[in-house]
Amino acid sequence: MIQPINMNIALLKRHASTATKADQQVVTDLVDTLKAHQDNCVGMAANMIGQSKRVIVYQLGPMQVPMINPVITSKRDAYQTTEGCLSLPGQRKTTRYHHITVRYQTSDWQTKTASFTDFTAQIIQHEIDHCDGILI
């Protein structure tokens, strides 16, 4: 179900708790909400819909790809960029990495490790920051 976008800074700054199979609806709602905002958004974290769970989703072409309990296990090649966020007004400068490796669970709770580069890596880093209570 499409959820409203949370703009409460106090909620956004909370560290998200580990997601469990009982949080499957959070995953579904996050995917639905990103799909509804895909014209102006490429990624979301669960706290952006008011759920303090470690769940993110990113846009990959026409698909919304969820990652449950994502953790960046390696990163390299730092660069400076400017980002926006549906939960925050304006644009802000931040440091990102061109190459990252992430351990996460899929929506069917399989543990995966994958590497990402460039813009996809940037999106994932932004959303994992949300899980850690870090705002741009």
C-alpha positions, 0 to 999 in steps of 0.5 A: 500500500502506498504510504505518505512520505515522512518528513519528521526529522526526529524519526528520520534520525533514528537508527532502524531496527533489524527487519524480520519476516514479520516486517514483510508488509513494510517491504511491500509498502516501501516498494509500492510507495517508491513505484508511486514516486518513481518520476521524482525518486530513485530510492527509499528507506523504510523510515521515509514511510514512518517505519524504523526498520532496516529496509531499503528499495532502489529503482533499477530501470522499471523495477523496484528492488528491495534490500532487507537489512543491508550493510555495506561491507566494502567501499572505495573511490570516494567522490563529492556529490550533491543529493536531494531527498523526498523527506528533506527540502533542497540539495546537500553536498555529501561524500559517496563511493563509486564502488560498494559491496553490500550484504543484504537479504532479498524479499524472499529472505535469501542472504546475498552479497553484491557489488554496485557502482556509480549511480546505483551505488550512490542510491544504495549508500543514501538509503543505507544512511537513512537506516543508520539515522544519517541525513544528507 
